Amino acid sequence: MTHAPTAPAPDRAVFPAPPGAQELAARYGLVRPGARPPLGAYTRMLWQRRHFTLAYTQARLTTMYTGARLGQLWKVLTPVLNIAVYYLIFGVLLKQRHNTGGGNYISFLCIGIFVFTYTRESVTTGGKSVADRLDLIRAVQFPRACLPLAAVLVQLEQLLMSLLVVAVVVLGSGEPLTASWLLALPALALQTLFNTGLAMVLARVVATVRDLGEVVPFVMRTWMYTCGVMYSIDRVSGHLPHAAAVALRANPGAVYIELVRGALLESYPAVPVWTWAVAAGWAVLSLAAGYVWFWKAEDRYGRG
């Protein structure tokens, strides 16, 4: 029995493998939602969202005292009450006015309180700025650095209100209005850069471990007593070892206080030129390190 010859099977068509997800994303410029952009692109995004940052800052300022009967008047009353309390404790009861490096203790104390308060409140509120706004982070896409930056801007506006009180106290205590007052502006500008960087560092830390946000106020209170807010570091550091004395003078919290005191108080000893270099160094180091540190976790904020 013979079989008919079998026809050869036709060749199977060979199709190229479908492109993978990564290849398609690269082809069409797609990125993962919430992915961290490059640092340069992130900085441009932050600048583009500056109007959002300013609007958010104004909203925070508006709601800050809405529950109080006196409302925005507390912006002035709060610094006045702080001056009275600290002067009673340190000027009258503890008699620290003899350790000022100058004879005008009320102005000396007033400047120290409000310059340090600017850093303290910037760091405290900036540290919680991400952890306390998870609902906003999960609902709206924006550079998360807007939040600690806005926290610092809120405190800057508070400082400007306090400076009006400081100016009245300084002039009322007999200090003259001189051209050196203008030096307070670059000093506070450097302090603002320093505060922003430190706020960004704490914002990432507290967003990761929320309980640390409750520890920050205690750390800041301890730091305050090393910054010469109520006393002159030069007067009390004479008996300290040289390294400890240098560390106290280079303390960033003390450096910015010294610059503002030197600018506003004619009776205050001249501030060494190196103090400006230290202030600028702290500002640049804090902002650069804090900004990069915060950016590295950009894609993790609001998760979990």
C-alpha positions in Angstrom: 0.0 0.0 0.0 1.5 3.2 -1.1 1.1 6.6 0.7 0.8 9.9 -1.0 3.8 12.1 -0.4 3.2 14.6 2.5 3.4 18.3 1.6 6.0 20.1 3.5 4.6 22.3 6.4 4.6 25.9 5.7 7.2 28.0 7.6 5.7 29.6 10.8 5.7 33.3 10.8 8.1 34.8 13.4 6.8 37.9 15.2 9.1 40.2 17.3 8.6 40.0 21.0 6.4 42.8 22.4 8.3 45.6 24.0 8.5 45.6 27.7 7.1 48.2 30.0 10.4 49.9 30.6 11.0 50.2 26.9 7.5 51.6 26.2 8.0 54.1 29.0 11.4 55.2 27.6 9.9 55.4 24.1 7.0 57.7 25.0 8.6 59.6 27.9 6.5 58.1 30.6 7.5 58.2 34.3 6.2 56.3 37.3 3.6 58.4 39.3 5.3 60.0 42.2 8.8 59.2 40.9 11.5 61.5 42.2 12.7 63.8 39.4 16.3 64.8 38.9 17.6 67.5 41.2 17.7 70.1 38.5 14.2 69.4 37.3 13.0 69.3 40.9 14.4 72.8 41.5 12.7 74.1 38.4 9.4 72.6 39.5 9.8 74.2 42.9 10.3 77.6 41.3 7.3 77.1 39.0 5.2 76.3 42.1 6.3 79.5 43.9 2.9 81.0 43.6 1.4 77.9 45.3 4.0 78.2 48.1 3.2 81.9 48.7 -0.6 81.2 48.6 -0.2 78.3 51.0 1.9 80.6 53.3 -0.8 83.3 53.3 -3.5 80.7 54.0 -1.5 79.4 57.0 -1.0 83.0 58.3 -4.7 83.8 57.9 -5.9 80.7 59.8 -3.2 81.0 62.6 -5.3 83.2 64.9 -8.8 82.8 63.5 -9.9 81.1 66.7 -8.8 84.0 68.9 -11.0 87.0 69.7 -8.2 89.4 69.1 -7.2 87.7 65.9 -4.1 89.1 64.1 -3.4 91.5 67.0 -1.7 88.5 68.7 1.2 88.9 66.2 2.2 92.0 68.1 0.9 91.0 71.6 2.9 87.7 71.6 6.3 89.2 71.2 5.5 91.9 73.8 4.4 89.3 76.4 7.5 87.3 75.6 9.7 90.2 76.3 8.0 90.9 79.6 8.3 87.3 80.8 11.9 86.9 79.9 12.9 90.2 81.3 11.2 89.5 84.6 12.9 86.1 84.9 16.4 86.8 83.6 16.7 90.6 84.0 15.1 91.0 87.4 15.1 87.7 89.2 18.4 86.2 87.9 20.0 89.6 87.3 21.7 88.5 84.1 21.8 92.1 82.9 25.3 92.3 84.3 26.5 89.6 81.8 25.5 91.3 78.5 28.6 92.7 77.2 26.8 96.0 77.1 24.6 98.1 79.4 21.3 97.9 77.5 19.9 94.6 78.8 16.3 95.0 77.7 17.3 95.5 74.0 20.0 92.8 74.3 17.5 90.3 75.6 14.8 91.4 73.1 17.0 90.8 70.1 18.2 87.5 71.4 14.7 86.2 72.1 13.3 87.0 68.7 16.2 86.0 66.5 16.4 82.6 68.2 12.6 82.3 68.2 12.7 82.6 64.4 15.0 79.6 64.1 13.2 77.6 66.8 9.7 78.0 65.3 11.0 77.5 61.7 12.6 74.2 62.6 9.7 73.1 64.9 6.9 73.8 62.4 9.0 73.0 59.4 9.8 69.6 60.9 6.1 68.7 61.1 5.2 70.3 57.8 5.2 67.1 55.8 3.9 64.7 58.5 1.0 66.9 59.3 -0.1 67.4 55.7 -0.4 63.9 54.4 -3.9 64.5 53.1 -2.6 67.4 50.9 0.4 65.4 49.7 -1.8 62.4 48.6 -4.4 64.6 46.9 -2.2 67.1 45.0 1.0 66.7 43.0 3.6 69.3 43.9 7.2 69.5 45.1 7.0 68.5 48.7 9.8 71.0 49.6 7.0 73.7 49.2 5.8 72.6 52.7 8.9 73.3 54.9 9.7 76.3 52.7 6.2 77.7 53.5 6.7 77.0 57.2 9.8 79.1 57.2 8.1 81.9 55.3 5.3 81.9 57.9 7.8 82.4 60.6 9.7 85.1 58.6 6.5 87.1 58.4 6.1 86.6 62.2 9.6 87.8 62.7 9.0 91.0 60.6 6.1 91.8 62.9 8.3 91.2 66.0 11.0 93.4 64.6 8.7 96.4 64.8 8.4 95.7 68.5 12.2 95.2 68.7 12.8 98.6 67.0 10.5 100.4 69.4 12.2 98.7 72.4 15.7 99.5 71.1 14.9 103.1 70.3 13.0 103.5 73.5 16.0 102.2 75.6 18.2 105.1 74.2 19.9 103.4 71.3 20.3 105.6 68.2 19.0 104.8 64.7 22.2 104.4 62.6 23.2 103.1 59.2 24.5 99.9 60.8 20.8 98.8 61.2 20.9 97.9 57.6 23.4 95.1 58.4 20.5 93.3 60.1 19.0 92.6 56.7 21.8 90.4 55.3 22.2 88.7 58.7 18.5 87.7 58.8 18.7 86.7 55.1 21.5 84.3 56.0 19.6 83.0 59.0 16.6 82.4 56.7 18.7 80.1 54.4 20.0 78.3 57.5 16.5 77.8 58.9 15.2 76.5 55.6 17.9 73.9 55.3 17.4 72.7 58.9 13.6 72.7 58.5 14.0 70.4 55.4 16.3 68.0 57.4 13.7 67.7 60.2 10.8 67.5 57.8 12.2 64.3 56.3 13.2 62.9 59.7 9.8 63.5 61.3 8.0 62.2 58.2 9.8 58.9 58.7 9.6 58.7 62.5 6.7 60.9 63.7 7.5 60.6 67.4 10.7 62.6 66.8 8.5 65.6 66.2 7.6 65.6 69.9 11.3 65.6 70.8 12.3 68.6 68.7 10.9 71.3 71.0 13.0 69.9 73.9 16.1 69.9 71.8 15.5 73.5 70.7 14.9 74.6 74.3 18.2 73.1 75.3 20.0 74.6 72.3 18.6 78.1 73.3 20.6 78.0 76.5 23.8 77.6 74.6 23.2 80.5 72.2 23.7 83.5 74.5 20.0 84.5 74.3 20.0 85.8 77.9 23.7 86.3 78.4 26.9 87.3 76.6 28.9 84.2 75.5 32.1 86.3 75.6 31.5 87.1 79.3 30.7 83.6 80.5 33.1 81.5 78.3 36.3 83.0 79.7 36.7 80.1 82.2 36.0 77.4 79.6 38.6 75.4 77.6 39.5 77.1 74.3 37.8 74.4 72.2 34.6 74.8 74.1 34.7 78.6 73.9 35.2 78.4 70.1 32.4 76.0 69.7 30.0 78.3 71.6 31.0 81.3 69.5 30.6 79.3 66.3 27.3 78.0 67.3 24.9 79.0 64.5 22.2 80.0 66.9 24.6 82.4 68.6 26.2 83.7 65.4 23.0 85.2 63.9 22.1 86.7 67.3 25.5 88.3 67.5 25.2 89.8 64.0 21.8 91.4 64.7 22.9 92.7 68.1 26.0 94.2 66.6 23.8 95.9 63.9 21.1 97.4 66.1 23.0 98.2 69.4 25.6 100.9 69.3 26.5 100.0 72.9 27.3 96.4 72.0 30.9 95.4 71.4 32.0 95.2 67.8 31.3 91.9 66.1 34.4 90.3 64.6 34.5 90.0 60.8 34.9 86.3 61.0 31.4 86.0 62.4 30.0 86.9 59.0 32.1 84.2 57.3 30.8 81.6 59.9 27.2 82.8 59.4 27.5 82.5 55.6 29.1 79.1 55.9 26.3 77.7 58.1 23.7 79.1 55.7 25.2 77.5 52.6 26.0 74.2 54.3 22.5 73.9 55.9 20.6 74.8 52.8 22.6 72.6 50.4 22.7 69.6 52.7 19.1 70.0 53.8 17.7 70.5 50.3 19.5 67.4 48.8 18.6 65.3 51.9 14.9 66.3 51.6 14.9 65.7 47.8 16.3 62.2 48.1 13.1 61.1 49.8 10.7 63.0 47.6 9.1 59.8 46.2 8.5 58.4 49.7 6.5 61.2 51.3 2.8 60.3 51.8 3.3 56.6 51.4 2.3 54.0 53.9 
